[in-house]
Amino acid sequence: MDVIGIKPDEDSITFTANEWKHFIDEVAMRHGQEIEKCINNARYLAKLDLAYEQIKKGNVITKSLDELEAMA
């Protein structure tokens, strides 16, 4: 089973608090089925939450691709 965040030889997986919240919602929505999909969706939704918070705080790139390449 390919699950984001767990290696084939590991027996456990860890979640951030936000990932855990989304995981619980996913498991409830899927009635305990498709656990790997629940884990992957929880991780994705937590990343979206983080991105949304960064946007709200104004932590966005405002330079064009040309300007970024010139900085490199």
C-alpha positions in Angstrom: 0.0 0.0 0.0 1.4 3.4 -1.0 0.6 5.9 1.7 2.1 9.4 1.9 4.2 9.7 5.0 4.9 6.1 5.7 7.7 3.9 4.4 7.1 0.3 3.5 9.1 -1.0 6.5 7.4 1.3 9.1 4.5 0.2 11.3 3.1 3.7 12.2 2.3 7.1 10.8 2.2 10.5 12.3 -0.1 13.4 11.6 0.0 17.1 12.4 -3.1 18.3 14.3 -4.6 19.8 11.2 -4.0 16.6 9.2 -5.6 14.6 12.0 -8.7 16.8 11.9 -9.0 16.2 8.2 -8.3 12.5 8.6 -11.1 12.0 11.1 -13.5 13.9 8.7 -12.4 11.7 5.8 -12.8 8.5 7.7 -16.3 9.5 8.9 -17.3 10.5 5.3 -16.0 7.2 3.9 -17.4 5.1 6.8 -14.0 3.7 7.6 -13.3 2.6 4.0 -10.4 3.5 1.7 -8.0 4.5 4.6 -5.1 5.3 2.3 -7.3 7.7 0.4 -8.3 9.3 3.7 -4.7 9.7 4.7 -3.7 11.2 1.3 -6.7 13.5 1.3 -6.1 14.7 4.9 -2.5 15.6 4.0 -3.6 17.4 0.9 -6.3 19.4 2.7 -3.9 20.3 5.4 -1.5 21.7 2.8 -4.4 23.7 1.3 -5.2 25.1 4.8 -1.6 26.2 5.2 -1.6 27.8 1.7 -4.8 29.7 2.5 -3.4 31.0 5.8 -0.2 32.2 3.9 -2.4 34.0 1.4 -4.4 35.7 4.1 -1.2 36.9 5.7 0.1 38.2 2.4 2.9 35.7 2.1 2.7 35.4 -1.7 5.1 35.8 -4.6 4.5 39.1 -6.4 7.3 38.9 -8.9 7.1 37.7 -12.4 8.9 34.6 -13.6 11.4 36.8 -15.5 12.1 38.8 -12.2 12.6 35.5 -10.3 15.0 34.1 -12.9 17.0 37.4 -12.9 17.4 37.0 -9.1 18.7 33.4 -9.5 
